Amino acid sequence: MRTINKALIAAAIPAIAIAAPAQAQVGGGQITGVVPAVCEVQDLFASISFPDMNAGTTLSDGVTLTCNDVDGATVTLISSEGGMESDDNEDEEIEYQATLTSGVLAAPLVLDTTGAFNNDVSASTTIAGSPDLAAGAAGTLEIELLESASWAGGYSDTITVQLTAS
């Protein structure tokens, strides 16, 4: 009878090993990443100097508009003086029109300083978010004098192109 018990025990061990499968192991981790926000105007001229101060004189320079906000951006042209102010007489101002064009704008953005006589005159428009705007869209800022200067001396203004994420 001892032989039978040993045979039964030997047969039972493989059956127990087969009946208890190994537990599956689960593991993993979170994957994250960040894209830094960029909303800027590049390549804007440091200064534009008109060769003469006659109405109709036009100068232009290239700009690059970059904003990777999916909601787009607001672009604003700002004249700090509201025209080209005389260095000798603050009441003397030469009016101009600044026009920003780019493929990402639905229409050109125009800042006309005619009759402004105020500081911080501005014009704004919105730009839809797009792959072109995120990659950096070329544009042109053109400035045309609308009046001629009568008096000798310098005239100046600071124009700012501001790009703000929506």
C-alpha positions as CSV (number, residue, x, y, z in Angstrom):
1,M,0.0,0.0,0.0
2,R,2.9,2.3,0.4
3,T,3.7,2.2,-3.3
4,I,0.3,3.4,-4.2
5,N,0.5,6.4,-1.9
6,K,3.8,7.4,-3.3
7,A,2.4,7.2,-6.9
8,L,-0.6,9.2,-6.0
9,I,1.5,11.9,-4.3
10,A,3.9,12.0,-7.3
11,A,0.9,12.4,-9.7
12,A,-0.7,15.1,-7.5
13,I,2.4,17.5,-7.6
14,P,2.3,18.2,-11.4
15,A,-1.5,18.7,-11.2
16,I,-1.1,21.4,-8.5
17,A,1.6,23.1,-10.5
18,I,-0.6,23.2,-13.6
19,A,-3.7,24.4,-11.7
20,A,-2.0,27.5,-10.2
21,P,-1.0,29.8,-13.1
22,A,1.4,32.6,-12.5
23,Q,-0.1,36.1,-11.9
24,A,0.4,38.6,-14.8
25,Q,2.6,41.5,-13.9
26,V,1.4,45.1,-14.7
27,G,3.7,48.1,-14.9
28,G,4.0,51.4,-16.7
29,G,4.4,55.1,-16.2
30,Q,3.1,58.4,-17.3
31,I,4.6,60.1,-20.4
32,T,4.6,63.9,-20.5
33,G,6.1,66.7,-22.5
34,V,5.9,70.5,-22.7
35,V,6.1,72.9,-25.6
36,P,7.2,76.3,-24.5
37,A,4.9,79.2,-25.4
38,V,6.2,81.5,-28.0
39,C,4.5,84.7,-29.1
40,E,6.9,87.3,-30.6
41,V,7.7,89.6,-33.4
42,Q,11.2,89.2,-34.9
43,D,13.4,91.0,-37.4
44,L,11.7,94.3,-36.7
45,F,13.9,97.2,-37.9
46,A,15.9,99.0,-35.3
47,S,15.2,102.4,-37.0
48,I,13.9,103.7,-40.2
49,S,15.2,107.0,-41.5
50,F,13.3,108.8,-44.1
51,P,15.6,110.5,-46.7
52,D,13.2,113.4,-46.9
53,M,10.0,114.4,-45.0
54,N,7.7,114.7,-48.0
55,A,4.2,113.4,-48.2
56,G,4.0,110.1,-50.1
57,T,7.5,108.9,-49.1
58,T,7.3,105.3,-48.2
59,L,9.7,102.9,-46.4
60,S,9.1,99.3,-45.4
61,D,10.9,96.4,-43.6
62,G,10.2,92.8,-43.0
63,V,8.9,91.2,-39.8
64,T,8.2,87.7,-38.7
65,L,5.2,87.0,-36.6
66,T,5.4,83.8,-34.4
67,C,2.8,82.6,-32.0
68,N,2.2,78.9,-31.1
69,D,-1.0,79.4,-29.1
70,V,-3.8,77.3,-30.7
71,D,-6.3,80.1,-30.0
72,G,-4.2,82.5,-32.1
73,A,-3.1,86.0,-31.2
74,T,-3.9,89.7,-31.2
75,V,-1.5,91.9,-33.2
76,T,-1.4,95.6,-32.3
77,L,0.5,98.5,-34.0
78,I,1.2,101.3,-31.5
79,S,2.5,104.8,-32.2
80,S,4.0,106.3,-29.0
81,E,3.6,109.9,-30.2
82,G,0.6,109.6,-32.5
83,G,2.7,110.8,-35.5
84,M,6.3,111.9,-36.1
85,E,6.8,114.6,-33.6
86,S,9.2,117.5,-34.2
87,D,12.3,117.5,-31.9
88,D,12.0,121.3,-31.7
89,N,8.3,121.8,-31.4
90,E,6.2,119.1,-29.7
91,D,3.0,120.6,-31.2
92,E,4.4,120.0,-34.7
93,E,3.6,116.5,-35.9
94,I,3.9,114.7,-39.3
95,E,1.1,112.2,-39.8
96,Y,1.8,108.8,-41.3
97,Q,0.1,105.5,-42.1
98,A,1.6,102.2,-41.0
99,T,0.4,99.1,-42.7
100,L,1.2,95.5,-41.6
101,T,0.7,92.8,-44.1
102,S,1.2,89.0,-43.7
103,G,-0.3,85.8,-45.1
104,V,-1.7,85.1,-41.6
105,L,-3.7,88.3,-41.4
106,A,-7.2,88.2,-42.9
107,A,-6.6,91.8,-44.1
108,P,-3.8,94.3,-43.7
109,L,-3.6,96.0,-40.3
110,V,-3.6,99.8,-40.8
111,L,-2.6,102.4,-38.2
112,D,-3.4,106.0,-39.4
113,T,-2.1,108.8,-37.2
114,T,-4.2,111.4,-39.0
115,G,-5.6,113.8,-36.4
116,A,-4.4,111.7,-33.5
117,F,-2.4,114.3,-31.6
118,N,-2.4,111.8,-28.7
119,N,0.3,109.5,-27.3
120,D,-0.1,105.7,-27.7
121,V,-2.4,105.6,-30.7
122,S,-3.1,102.0,-31.8
123,A,-4.9,99.6,-34.1
124,S,-5.4,95.9,-33.5
125,T,-6.7,92.8,-35.1
126,T,-6.9,89.1,-34.2
127,I,-5.0,86.3,-36.0
128,A,-6.4,82.7,-36.0
129,G,-4.1,80.0,-34.7
130,S,-2.4,78.1,-37.5
131,P,0.6,76.1,-38.3
132,D,2.0,79.0,-40.4
133,L,1.7,81.4,-37.4
134,A,3.3,78.8,-35.1
135,A,6.2,78.3,-37.4
136,G,6.8,82.0,-38.0
137,A,5.0,83.9,-40.7
138,A,6.7,86.6,-42.8
139,G,5.2,90.0,-43.0
140,T,5.9,93.6,-44.1
141,L,5.5,96.8,-42.1
142,E,5.2,99.8,-44.5
143,I,5.2,103.4,-43.3
144,E,4.0,106.2,-45.6
145,L,4.2,109.9,-44.7
146,L,0.9,111.6,-45.2
147,E,2.2,115.1,-44.8
148,S,5.3,117.1,-45.7
149,A,7.4,118.8,-43.0
150,S,7.7,122.5,-43.2
151,W,10.3,123.2,-40.6
152,A,13.9,122.1,-40.3
153,G,15.0,119.7,-37.7
154,G,14.4,116.1,-36.6
155,Y,11.1,114.3,-36.4
156,S,10.6,111.0,-34.6
157,D,8.1,108.5,-33.3
158,T,8.4,104.9,-31.9
159,I,6.2,102.3,-33.5
160,T,5.7,99.0,-31.8
161,V,4.3,95.8,-33.3
162,Q,2.9,93.8,-30.3
163,L,1.8,90.2,-30.6
164,T,-0.2,88.7,-27.7
165,A,-1.5,85.2,-27.4
166,S,-5.3,84.9,-27.2
